[in-house]
Amino acid sequence: SPVLALCAFLIAERHAGSLSKWKPYIDVLPQAYNCPAYFSDEVINLLPSGLRAKAQDQKERVWELHSSAATFFASLQPLLQEPVVTVFSHDALRWAWCSVNTRTVYMRH
């Protein structure tokens, strides 16, 4: 999917650090977000029911994306010095997913 492609790109570029041509952009992105994908279960349980369901759904979407992308991420192992599970961890995907989804990358025609 386009979202997964953008997430993988951001993760790879963040991992490349000073070798990345995108380092100036990566450096201005937040290190963590306050979107529901980052909420603890305790915080989600404090939300009103409608918001609670949406927050839980967002967390689940990130987990499902990470699980469904495991084979794709594994195919990137030859490009990496470190284990792919370390570079493309759930935390890395959550950060990239929030980076993509807190910016306007899609517009309705």
All heavy atoms as an XYZ file, in Angstrom:
874
protein
N       0.842     -1.189      0.000
C       0.000      0.000      0.000
C       0.882      1.246      0.000
O       2.041      1.181      0.427
C      -0.913      0.003      1.222
O      -0.180      0.282      2.398
N       0.346      2.357     -0.431
C       1.127      3.601     -0.395
C       1.558      3.980      1.020
O       2.670      4.478      1.217
C       0.168      4.649     -0.968
C      -0.804      3.883     -1.795
C      -0.942      2.541     -1.119
N       0.702      3.748      2.006
C       1.061      4.078      3.388
C       2.232      3.221      3.843
O       3.187      3.720      4.447
C      -0.149      3.914      4.335
C       0.277      4.018      5.791
C      -1.206      4.948      4.023
N       2.190      1.936      3.552
C       3.288      1.051      3.939
C       4.581      1.457      3.241
O       5.652      1.458      3.853
C       2.947     -0.407      3.638
C       4.022     -1.417      4.031
C       4.334     -1.340      5.528
C       3.597     -2.820      3.632
N       4.494      1.828      1.978
C       5.689      2.263      1.248
C       6.292      3.514      1.888
O       7.514      3.595      2.091
C       5.345      2.525     -0.213
N       5.454      4.477      2.216
C       5.950      5.689      2.878
C       6.538      5.371      4.251
O       7.584      5.907      4.625
C       4.828      6.714      3.015
C       4.398      7.417      1.730
C       3.108      8.207      1.964
C       5.502      8.321      1.223
N       5.874      4.500      4.987
C       6.378      4.123      6.311
C       7.732      3.431      6.206
O       8.662      3.750      6.959
C       5.382      3.211      7.023
S       3.875      4.031      7.574
N       7.844      2.487      5.282
C       9.113      1.773      5.107
C      10.221      2.747      4.730
O      11.355      2.643      5.230
C       8.969      0.676      4.055
N       9.913      3.685      3.852
C      10.902      4.686      3.457
C      11.357      5.514      4.653
O      12.553      5.705      4.872
C      10.307      5.597      2.368
C      11.226      6.706      1.972
C      12.278      6.477      1.109
C      11.037      7.993      2.463
C      13.145      7.505      0.748
C      11.888      9.023      2.108
C      12.940      8.776      1.240
N      10.408      5.999      5.437
C      10.761      6.805      6.607
C      11.596      6.010      7.615
O      12.562      6.527      8.175
C       9.506      7.356      7.283
C       8.807      8.504      6.578
C       7.508      8.850      7.307
C       9.704      9.729      6.488
N      11.212      4.773      7.841
C      11.969      3.941      8.776
C      13.392      3.742      8.278
O      14.356      3.884      9.037
C      11.265      2.582      8.997
C       9.930      2.775      9.704
C      12.161      1.628      9.781
C       9.028      1.550      9.688
N      13.535      3.413      7.006
C      14.866      3.182      6.440
C      15.720      4.445      6.488
O      16.905      4.396      6.833
C      14.740      2.675      5.007
N      15.124      5.574      6.162
C      15.880      6.830      6.168
C      16.239      7.255      7.592
O      17.333      7.753      7.835
C      15.105      7.930      5.455
C      14.937      7.686      3.964
C      16.258      7.549      3.222
O      17.176      8.369      3.455
O      16.385      6.620      2.413
N      15.342      7.035      8.521
C      15.647      7.349      9.922
C      16.783      6.457     10.418
O      17.702      6.902     11.108
C      14.398      7.154     10.774
C      14.574      7.566     12.221
C      13.293      7.287     12.975
N      13.275      7.916     14.267
C      12.456      7.587     15.241
N      11.551      6.643     15.063
N      12.491      8.198     16.398
N      16.734      5.198     10.024
C      17.767      4.251     10.419
C      19.128      4.615      9.795
O      20.170      4.424     10.430
C      17.374      2.829     10.007
C      18.410      1.818     10.325
N      18.690      1.412     11.605
C      19.258      1.131      9.531
C      19.660      0.528     11.588
N      20.025      0.335     10.340
N      19.114      5.150      8.589
C      20.367      5.517      7.908
C      21.077      6.666      8.607
O      22.281      6.864      8.430
C      20.078      5.866      6.448
N      20.349      7.441      9.381
C      20.953      8.532     10.150
C      21.653      9.557      9.281
O      21.080     10.061      8.311
N      22.888      9.853      9.591
C      23.616     10.907      8.876
C      23.899     10.549      7.417
O      24.240     11.433      6.624
C      24.926     11.235      9.595
O      25.759     10.098      9.616
N      23.742      9.299      7.031
C      23.945      8.890      5.640
C      22.729      9.183      4.763
O      22.818      9.104      3.543
C      24.285      7.398      5.570
C      25.544      6.962      6.316
C      25.699      5.449      6.255
C      26.770      7.664      5.749
N      21.621      9.510      5.383
C      20.390      9.752      4.643
C      20.353     11.162      4.055
O      20.646     12.139      4.736
C      19.182      9.582      5.573
O      17.995     10.002      4.935
N      19.960     11.235      2.795
C      19.748     12.547      2.165
C      18.511     13.227      2.757
O      18.327     14.420      2.603
C      19.578     12.388      0.656
C      20.838     11.926     -0.038
C      20.618     11.748     -1.528
C      21.879     11.227     -2.175
N      21.682     10.973     -3.599
N      17.677     12.454      3.421
C      16.451     12.970      4.026
C      16.644     13.331      5.493
O      15.685     13.663      6.177
C      15.337     11.927      3.884
C      14.831     11.836      2.491
C      15.346     11.089      1.472
C      13.734     12.544      1.937
N      14.621     11.277      0.332
C      13.623     12.173      0.590
C      12.824     13.461      2.465
C      12.640     12.683     -0.243
C      11.833     13.965      1.629
C      11.757     13.579      0.294
N      17.860     13.277      6.002
C      18.129     13.554      7.412
C      17.541     14.883      7.885
O      16.922     14.924      8.946
C      19.619     13.501      7.710
C      19.933     13.685      9.191
C      21.404     13.579      9.476
C      21.805     13.745     10.909
N      20.864     14.166     11.893
N      17.681     15.993      7.135
C      17.089     17.257      7.614
C      15.573     17.153      7.834
O      15.047     17.706      8.805
C      17.416     18.254      6.513
C      18.636     17.694      5.853
C      18.463     16.199      5.911
N      14.883     16.432      6.970
C      13.441     16.261      7.143
C      13.150     15.333      8.315
O      12.293     15.640      9.162
C      12.804     15.706      5.865
C      11.328     15.460      6.016
C      10.439     16.525      6.131
C      10.808     14.169      6.078
C       9.077     16.312      6.292
C       9.448     13.945      6.230
C       8.596     15.022      6.339
O       7.252     14.811      6.496
N      13.843     14.215      8.382
C      13.642     13.264      9.480
C      13.887     13.947     10.824
O      13.155     13.720     11.797
C      14.576     12.042      9.322
C      14.319     11.299      8.004
C      14.471     11.112     10.520
C      12.976     10.638      7.868
N      14.890     14.814     10.876
C      15.236     15.496     12.129
C      14.147     16.445     12.621
O      14.084     16.711     13.819
C      16.547     16.268     11.980
C      17.763     15.360     11.970
O      17.628     14.161     12.281
O      18.857     15.865     11.634
N      13.308     16.962     11.727
C      12.249     17.875     12.179
C      10.964     17.136     12.561
O      10.066     17.736     13.129
C      11.922     18.989     11.146
C      13.143     19.840     10.880
C      11.339     18.428      9.873
N      10.906     15.849     12.276
C       9.741     15.068     12.685
C       9.829     14.780     14.175
O      10.920     14.601     14.718
C       9.686     13.746     11.905
C       9.419     13.869     10.408
C       9.562     12.494      9.747
C       8.046     14.448     10.145
N       8.696     14.727     14.845
C       8.715     14.391     16.278
C       9.319     13.003     16.524
O       9.221     12.118     15.671
C       7.231     14.396     16.658
C       6.562     15.225     15.614
C       7.348     15.008     14.353
N       9.929     12.821     17.665
C      10.470     11.513     18.047
C       9.342     10.558     18.466
O       9.475      9.346     18.355
C      11.468     11.667     19.194
C      12.716     12.433     18.798
C      13.508     11.716     17.718
O      13.815     10.542     17.858
N      13.804     12.416     16.650
N       8.269     11.121     18.957
C       7.088     10.348     19.359
C       5.875     11.246     19.144
O       6.008     12.453     18.956
C       7.190      9.920     20.809
N       4.717     10.643     19.159
C       3.485     11.377     18.888
C       2.499     11.212     20.043
O       2.646     10.329     20.875
C       2.851     10.873     17.583
C       3.650     11.260     16.367
C       4.688     10.476     15.902
C       3.382     12.449     15.701
C       5.429     10.846     14.799
C       4.115     12.834     14.595
C       5.136     12.028     14.149
O       5.879     12.407     13.060
N       1.490     12.059     20.033
C       0.429     11.927     21.027
C      -0.879     11.508     20.365
O      -1.946     11.798     20.860
C       0.254     13.221     21.831
C      -0.101     14.406     20.967
O      -0.212     14.286     19.748
N      -0.275     15.556     21.575
N      -0.768     10.810     19.247
C      -1.966     10.282     18.592
C      -2.344      8.950     19.265
O      -1.536      8.352     19.974
C      -1.753     10.131     17.094
S      -0.413      9.060     16.601
N      -3.566      8.484     19.079
C      -4.036      7.296     19.785
C      -3.166      6.052     19.623
O      -3.149      5.208     20.515
C      -5.431      7.076     19.198
C      -5.884      8.454     18.850
C      -4.638      9.142     18.334
N      -2.429      5.932     18.546
C      -1.555      4.767     18.374
C      -0.519      4.675     19.490
O       0.007      3.600     19.776
C      -0.863      4.823     17.018
N      -0.238      5.794     20.138
C       0.714      5.833     21.246
C       0.053      5.746     22.615
O       0.750      5.633     23.615
C       1.544      7.122     21.186
C       2.734      7.032     20.271
C       2.608      7.253     18.907
C       3.992      6.726     20.764
C       3.703      7.169     18.069
C       5.101      6.650     19.934
C       4.941      6.866     18.582
O       6.025      6.779     17.752
N      -1.259      5.801     22.677
C      -1.947      5.788     23.962
C      -1.797      4.432     24.649
O      -1.891      3.380     24.008
C      -3.439      6.066     23.801
C      -3.807      7.466     23.413
C      -5.136      7.793     23.214
C      -2.863      8.462     23.231
C      -5.520      9.083     22.864
C      -3.226      9.744     22.873
C      -4.556     10.063     22.689
N      -1.627      4.463     25.953
C      -1.642      3.224     26.731
C      -3.098      2.764     26.857
O      -4.036      3.550     26.662
C      -1.051      3.453     28.117
O      -1.893      4.307     28.861
N      -3.276      1.507     27.220
C      -4.631      0.998     27.430
C      -5.336      1.757     28.548
O      -6.540      1.989     28.481
C      -4.600     -0.495     27.746
C      -4.218     -1.325     26.531
O      -4.381     -0.844     25.384
O      -3.757     -2.461     26.724
N      -4.561      2.168     29.547
C      -5.140      2.916     30.661
C      -5.724      4.246     30.178
O      -6.809      4.650     30.600
C      -4.092      3.174     31.759
C      -3.631      1.933     32.480
C      -2.595      1.124     31.706
O      -1.934      1.660     30.790
O      -2.463     -0.072     32.008
N      -5.011      4.927     29.299
C      -5.497      6.202     28.764
C      -6.711      5.968     27.868
O      -7.710      6.680     27.958
C      -4.384      6.949     28.004
C      -4.934      8.145     27.242
C      -3.287      7.389     28.968
N      -6.641      4.947     27.031
C      -7.776      4.645     26.150
C      -9.028      4.358     26.962
O     -10.124      4.806     26.617
C      -7.433      3.484     25.198
C      -6.429      3.966     24.144
C      -8.686      2.931     24.526
C      -5.950      2.908     23.184
N      -8.878      3.663     28.057
C     -10.043      3.330     28.898
C     -10.665      4.552     29.557
O     -11.815      4.491     29.998
C      -9.666      2.289     29.941
C      -9.458      0.927     29.326
O     -10.026      0.608     28.284
N      -8.622      0.131     29.948
N      -9.960      5.649     29.624
C     -10.505      6.881     30.201
C     -11.330      7.688     29.196
O     -12.039      8.608     29.580
C      -9.365      7.760     30.731
C      -8.565      7.193     31.906
C      -7.377      8.102     32.214
C      -9.456      7.022     33.133
N     -11.223      7.348     27.924
C     -11.932      8.101     26.881
C     -13.410      7.746     26.848
O     -13.798      6.631     27.206
C     -11.308      7.798     25.516
C      -9.847      8.200     25.326
C      -9.316      7.646     24.002
C      -9.686      9.703     25.387
N     -14.245      8.690     26.370
C     -15.660      8.371     26.146
C     -15.770      7.227     25.134
O     -14.879      7.050     24.288
C     -16.245      9.663     25.575
C     -15.271     10.725     25.947
C     -13.932     10.085     26.043
N     -16.822      6.473     25.203
C     -16.941      5.235     24.420
C     -16.684      5.402     22.929
O     -15.998      4.581     22.326
C     -18.300      4.577     24.657
O     -19.335      5.430     24.230
N     -17.216      6.445     22.313
C     -17.002      6.651     20.880
C     -15.535      6.877     20.542
O     -14.996      6.302     19.595
N     -14.898      7.716     21.323
C     -13.470      7.982     21.116
C     -12.627      6.767     21.478
O     -11.608      6.495     20.845
C     -13.022      9.188     21.936
C     -13.531     10.546     21.482
C     -13.082     11.628     22.452
C     -13.045     10.848     20.074
N     -13.063      6.047     22.501
C     -12.334      4.846     22.919
C     -12.271      3.842     21.775
O     -11.214      3.270     21.489
C     -13.006      4.224     24.136
C     -12.260      3.055     24.717
C     -12.950      2.454     25.947
N     -13.536      3.457     26.812
C     -14.789      3.432     27.239
N     -15.602      2.453     26.890
N     -15.255      4.379     28.038
N     -13.388      3.646     21.114
C     -13.429      2.691     20.000
C     -12.517      3.142     18.857
O     -11.794      2.325     18.270
C     -14.861      2.531     19.498
N     -12.529      4.429     18.545
C     -11.671      4.937     17.470
C     -10.194      4.844     17.842
O      -9.350      4.502     17.007
C     -12.041      6.378     17.131
C     -13.367      6.486     16.419
C     -13.714      7.927     16.086
C     -15.050      7.975     15.380
N     -15.411      9.312     14.945
N      -9.871      5.129     19.076
C      -8.475      5.048     19.521
C      -7.986      3.602     19.483
O      -6.879      3.321     19.020
C      -8.336      5.625     20.930
N      -8.814      2.692     19.975
C      -8.445      1.277     19.954
C      -8.291      0.793     18.513
O      -7.374      0.026     18.208
C      -9.486      0.445     20.703
C      -9.050     -0.977     20.956
C      -7.790     -1.063     21.806
O      -7.606     -0.311     22.748
N      -6.906     -1.968     21.456
N      -9.173      1.253     17.637
C      -9.097      0.875     16.228
C      -7.770      1.339     15.609
O      -7.141      0.598     14.864
C     -10.283      1.470     15.455
C     -10.233      1.125     13.985
O     -10.261     -0.085     13.663
O     -10.144      2.058     13.156
N      -7.350      2.549     15.949
C      -6.086      3.057     15.406
C      -4.915      2.205     15.883
O      -4.046      1.840     15.094
C      -5.875      4.519     15.790
C      -4.677      5.136     15.097
C      -4.505      6.588     15.446
O      -3.698      6.902     16.314
N      -5.253      7.458     14.777
N      -4.890      1.876     17.168
C      -3.817      1.023     17.692
C      -3.810     -0.329     16.992
O      -2.758     -0.839     16.612
C      -3.991      0.807     19.197
C      -3.551      1.976     20.036
C      -3.627      1.657     21.507
C      -2.494      0.732     21.890
N      -2.300      0.626     23.339
N      -4.989     -0.891     16.792
C      -5.096     -2.197     16.141
C      -4.663     -2.135     14.677
O      -4.024     -3.066     14.177
C      -6.519     -2.735     16.257
C      -6.865     -3.169     17.665
C      -8.326     -3.529     17.846
O      -9.073     -3.606     16.841
O      -8.728     -3.727     19.013
N      -4.988     -1.045     13.988
C      -4.574     -0.904     12.592
C      -3.050     -0.902     12.464
O      -2.493     -1.496     11.539
C      -5.157      0.350     11.951
C      -6.599      0.158     11.519
C      -7.115      1.327     10.722
N      -7.354      2.442     11.651
C      -7.243      3.709     11.340
N      -6.886      4.076     10.127
N      -7.490      4.647     12.230
N      -2.371     -0.230     13.393
C      -0.907     -0.207     13.353
C      -0.348     -1.597     13.630
O       0.568     -2.057     12.935
C      -0.340      0.843     14.332
C       1.176      0.770     14.395
C      -0.784      2.240     13.924
N      -0.914     -2.305     14.621
C      -0.457     -3.677     14.904
C      -0.686     -4.586     13.703
O       0.185     -5.375     13.331
C      -1.175     -4.245     16.128
C      -0.539     -3.850     17.416
C      -1.038     -2.951     18.326
C       0.703     -4.301     17.960
N      -0.168     -2.825     19.387
C       0.906     -3.654     19.193
C       1.669     -5.205     17.515
C       2.023     -3.879     19.991
C       2.780     -5.427     18.309
C       2.950     -4.767     19.524
N      -1.871     -4.470     13.085
C      -2.184     -5.311     11.926
C      -1.277     -4.994     10.743
O      -0.829     -5.903     10.035
C      -3.659     -5.147     11.537
C      -4.603     -5.789     12.524
C      -6.063     -5.434     12.269
O      -6.386     -4.812     11.235
O      -6.892     -5.776     13.137
N      -0.994     -3.717     10.530
C      -0.093     -3.336      9.445
C       1.287     -3.929      9.685
O       1.910     -4.473      8.767
C      -0.015     -1.814      9.312
C       0.886     -1.281      8.197
C       0.413     -1.752      6.822
C       0.950      0.245      8.250
N       1.764     -3.852     10.913
C       3.081     -4.410     11.231
C       3.092     -5.924     11.008
O       4.026     -6.462     10.411
C       3.477     -4.072     12.670
C       4.865     -4.474     12.983
N       5.161     -5.604     13.703
C       6.062     -3.913     12.649
C       6.466     -5.717     13.811
N       7.039     -4.714     13.190
N       2.057     -6.602     11.458
C       1.979     -8.061     11.287
C       1.893     -8.449      9.814
O       2.596     -9.345      9.365
C       0.763     -8.624     12.017
O       0.901     -8.430     13.398
N       1.053     -7.749      9.077
C       0.868     -8.101      7.664
C       2.075     -7.734      6.808
O       2.260     -8.286      5.724
C      -0.399     -7.434      7.107
O      -0.233     -6.025      7.044
N       2.916     -6.826      7.286
C       4.092     -6.401      6.519
C       5.339     -7.205      6.866
O       6.413     -6.948      6.303
C       4.343     -4.916      6.756
N       5.239     -8.172      7.748
C       6.410     -8.922      8.205
C       7.186     -9.544      7.047
O       8.420     -9.474      7.012
C       5.994     -9.985      9.215
N       6.487    -10.138      6.096
C       7.167    -10.760      4.950
C       7.857     -9.709      4.096
O       8.999     -9.902      3.661
C       6.158    -11.558      4.101
O       5.532    -12.529      4.940
C       6.840    -12.255      2.951
N       7.183     -8.600      3.877
C       7.795     -7.502      3.117
C       9.043     -6.994      3.829
O      10.102     -6.832      3.220
C       6.791     -6.361      2.917
C       7.409     -5.097      2.409
C       7.999     -5.042      1.159
C       7.404     -3.954      3.188
C       8.578     -3.864      0.692
C       7.980     -2.773      2.731
C       8.570     -2.737      1.474
N       8.938     -6.737      5.133
C      10.092     -6.264      5.893
C      11.229     -7.284      5.836
O      12.393     -6.916      5.666
C       9.720     -5.965      7.337
C       8.803     -4.783      7.510
C       7.952     -4.717      8.596
C       8.795     -3.726      6.606
C       7.109     -3.626      8.780
C       7.958     -2.634      6.778
C       7.105     -2.586      7.868
N      10.914     -8.569      5.953
C      11.948     -9.613      5.888
C      12.671     -9.595      4.547
O      13.872     -9.867      4.491
C      11.317    -10.978      6.145
N      11.965     -9.235      3.488
C      12.606     -9.187      2.160
C      13.646     -8.071      2.056
O      14.478     -8.078      1.152
C      11.543     -9.004      1.063
O      11.043     -7.672      1.045
N      13.614     -7.128      3.003
C      14.574     -6.020      3.003
C      15.866     -6.363      3.752
O      16.798     -5.558      3.757
C      13.917     -4.778      3.616
C      12.651     -4.283      2.930
C      12.047     -3.119      3.716
C      12.919     -3.895      1.500
N      15.925     -7.538      4.368
C      17.096     -7.912      5.165
C      18.422     -7.789      4.412
O      19.397     -7.298      4.982
C      16.938     -9.334      5.721
C      18.079     -9.760      6.634
C      18.217     -8.853      7.860
O      17.339     -8.827      8.694
N      19.308     -8.122      7.962
N      18.492     -8.168      3.129
C      19.781     -8.039      2.428
C      20.311     -6.595      2.350
O      21.500     -6.385      2.133
C      19.490     -8.580      1.029
C      18.316     -9.477      1.202
C      17.503     -8.869      2.312
N      19.453     -5.625      2.558
C      19.860     -4.222      2.489
C      20.367     -3.693      3.828
O      20.847     -2.559      3.892
C      18.675     -3.363      2.035
C      18.026     -3.752      0.706
C      16.771     -2.926      0.478
C      19.013     -3.593     -0.433
N      20.257     -4.503      4.866
C      20.548     -4.030      6.221
C      21.700     -4.790      6.861
O      21.913     -5.965      6.576
C      19.308     -4.189      7.106
C      18.041     -3.475      6.641
C      16.848     -3.959      7.447
C      18.210     -1.981      6.766
N      22.418     -4.097      7.728
C      23.468     -4.735      8.524
C      22.878     -5.357      9.797
O      23.399     -6.327     10.308
C      24.525     -3.685      8.923
C      25.210     -3.039      7.749
C      26.117     -4.010      7.005
O      26.718     -4.883      7.600
N      26.191     -3.864      5.704
N      21.814     -4.754     10.314
C      21.169     -5.215     11.540
C      19.980     -6.110     11.188
O      19.468     -6.053     10.068
C      20.670     -4.019     12.349
C      21.777     -3.124     12.857
C      21.225     -1.917     13.595
O      20.250     -2.082     14.347
O      21.774     -0.838     13.398
N      19.510     -6.891     12.153
C      18.319     -7.716     11.890
C      17.121     -6.842     11.520
O      16.881     -5.796     12.130
C      18.074     -8.434     13.214
C      19.376     -8.392     13.934
C      20.051     -7.116     13.484
N      16.387     -7.266     10.529
C      15.234     -6.497     10.047
C      14.202     -6.291     11.153
O      13.541     -5.255     11.200
C      14.623     -7.157      8.791
C      13.865     -8.417      9.135
C      13.746     -6.193      8.027
N      14.087     -7.242     12.072
C      13.102     -7.100     13.154
C      13.480     -5.986     14.106
O      12.615     -5.432     14.787
C      12.888     -8.428     13.923
C      12.256     -9.487     13.025
C      14.176     -8.926     14.530
N      14.758     -5.635     14.148
C      15.208     -4.526     14.985
C      14.916     -3.198     14.304
O      14.431     -2.253     14.934
C      16.725     -4.644     15.264
O      16.967     -5.891     15.892
C      17.214     -3.517     16.146
N      15.201     -3.117     13.016
C      15.011     -1.865     12.271
C      13.528     -1.592     12.032
O      13.046     -0.484     12.258
C      15.779     -1.906     10.932
C      15.519     -0.644     10.115
C      17.272     -2.108     11.175
N      12.799     -2.600     11.587
C      11.379     -2.438     11.261
C      10.504     -2.986     12.394
O       9.587     -3.770     12.167
C      11.060     -3.108      9.924
C      11.659     -2.389      8.755
C      12.921     -2.719      8.300
C      10.986     -1.359      8.133
C      13.500     -2.043      7.237
C      11.546     -0.670      7.065
C      12.816     -1.013      6.619
N      10.791     -2.531     13.597
C      10.040     -2.952     14.780
C       8.647     -2.312     14.783
O       8.368     -1.385     14.019
C      10.792     -2.534     16.034
O      10.824     -1.116     16.122
N       7.818     -2.793     15.700
C       6.492     -2.184     15.852
C       6.625     -0.711     16.222
O       5.897      0.126     15.695
C       5.664     -2.924     16.902
C       4.377     -2.243     17.186
N       4.212     -1.366     18.236
C       3.191     -2.263     16.536
C       2.980     -0.888     18.212
N       2.340     -1.419     17.205
N       7.541     -0.380     17.114
C       7.733      1.023     17.515
C       8.153      1.887     16.335
O       7.681      3.015     16.187
C       8.762      1.139     18.639
C       8.209      0.677     19.977
O       6.972      0.658     20.142
O       9.020      0.353     20.845
N       9.039      1.358     15.488
C       9.475      2.112     14.308
C       8.306      2.325     13.349
O       8.132      3.424     12.806
C      10.622      1.390     13.609
N       7.503      1.284     13.155
C       6.353      1.425     12.251
C       5.323      2.387     12.831
O       4.760      3.209     12.104
C       5.705      0.072     11.971
C       4.513      0.146     11.017
C       4.937      0.617      9.629
C       3.801     -1.172     10.933
N       5.097      2.304     14.131
C       4.135      3.219     14.763
C       4.578      4.663     14.570
O       3.780      5.532     14.235
C       3.999      2.879     16.246
C       3.054      3.785     17.001
C       2.890      3.348     18.420
N       4.162      3.361     19.129
C       4.277      3.127     20.423
N       3.217      2.848     21.150
N       5.455      3.157     21.000
N       5.880      4.937     14.761
C       6.410      6.282     14.555
C       6.201      6.717     13.091
O       5.713      7.824     12.821
C       7.900      6.343     14.916
C       8.532      7.615     14.489
C       8.490      8.805     15.138
C       9.253      7.842     13.267
N       9.158      9.768     14.407
C       9.636      9.193     13.252
C       9.614      7.018     12.197
C      10.356      9.752     12.202
C      10.333      7.576     11.154
C      10.702      8.922     11.167
N       6.552      5.851     12.162
C       6.420      6.192     10.741
C       4.953      6.366     10.356
O       4.603      7.301      9.621
C       7.076      5.109      9.883
N       4.091      5.491     10.852
C       2.670      5.569     10.532
C       2.090      6.897     11.018
O       1.344      7.562     10.295
C       1.934      4.389     11.167
C       0.512      4.245     10.749
C       0.037      3.542      9.687
C      -0.637      4.822     11.387
N      -1.329      3.640      9.624
C      -1.771      4.428     10.659
C      -0.807      5.627     12.509
C      -3.050      4.809     11.018
C      -2.094      6.002     12.853
C      -3.200      5.591     12.118
N       2.443      7.291     12.237
C       1.961      8.574     12.756
C       2.581      9.735     11.985
O       1.910     10.745     11.757
C       2.249      8.694     14.251
S       1.216      7.616     15.267
N       3.829      9.600     11.568
C       4.457     10.648     10.762
C       3.702     10.849      9.453
O       3.466     11.981      9.028
C       5.923     10.292     10.457
O       6.705     10.274     11.628
N       3.326      9.753      8.825
C       2.577      9.834      7.563
C       1.170     10.364      7.804
O       0.704     11.261      7.096
C       2.526      8.450      6.872
C       1.545      8.461      5.700
C       3.918      8.036      6.411
N       0.504      9.841      8.802
C      -0.906     10.162      9.009
C      -1.171     11.478      9.729
O      -2.323     11.889      9.839
C      -1.604      9.007      9.716
C      -1.851      7.882      8.750
O      -2.726      7.963      7.904
N      -1.035      6.839      8.828
N      -0.143     12.160     10.182
C      -0.340     13.494     10.755
C       0.051     14.572      9.762
O       0.097     15.735     10.107
C       0.460     13.664     12.069
O       1.850     13.426     11.814
C      -0.052     12.739     13.152
N       0.309     14.175      8.536
C       0.606     15.120      7.470
C      -0.392     14.933      6.336
O      -0.954     13.863      6.165
C       2.039     14.898      6.944
C       3.024     15.631      7.803
C       4.146     14.757      8.307
N       4.910     15.502      9.308
C       4.681     15.404     10.602
N       3.758     14.615     11.052
N       5.393     16.094     11.454
N      -0.594     15.950      5.552
C      -1.528     15.851      4.446
C      -0.848     15.183      3.266
O      -0.096     15.812      2.535
C      -2.049     17.240      4.032
O      -2.623     17.845      5.173
C      -3.075     17.162      2.933
N      -1.078     13.881      3.134
C      -0.508     13.164      2.005
C      -1.588     12.675      1.053
O      -1.288     12.191     -0.017
C       0.373     11.979      2.466
C       1.613     12.478      3.187
C      -0.402     11.014      3.336
N      -2.833     12.797      1.453
C      -3.966     12.410      0.620
C      -4.958     13.559      0.574
O      -5.200     14.198      1.588
C      -4.678     11.168      1.179
C      -3.779      9.990      1.316
C      -3.262      9.619      2.545
C      -3.429      9.236      0.202
C      -2.423      8.520      2.673
C      -2.589      8.154      0.315
C      -2.098      7.796      1.551
O      -1.276      6.721      1.669
N      -5.503     13.787     -0.584
C      -6.534     14.827     -0.727
C      -7.635     14.283     -1.620
O      -7.364     13.592     -2.598
C      -5.939     16.101     -1.345
C      -4.929     16.781     -0.459
S      -4.236     18.254     -1.232
C      -5.676     19.286     -1.322
N      -8.851     14.602     -1.273
C      -9.977     14.217     -2.131
C     -10.000     15.157     -3.343
O      -9.702     16.317     -3.241
C     -11.290     14.356     -1.375
C     -11.426     13.393     -0.239
C     -12.866     13.442      0.305
N     -12.981     12.786      1.570
C     -13.133     11.474      1.715
N     -13.175     10.702      0.669
N     -13.235     10.949      2.923
N     -10.349     14.572     -4.482
C     -10.435     15.376     -5.705
C     -11.715     16.192     -5.692
O     -12.709     15.788     -5.230
C     -10.415     14.489     -6.949
C      -9.105     13.797     -7.127
N      -8.011     14.409     -7.641
C      -8.723     12.543     -6.829
C      -6.997     13.564     -7.669
N      -7.419     12.418     -7.179
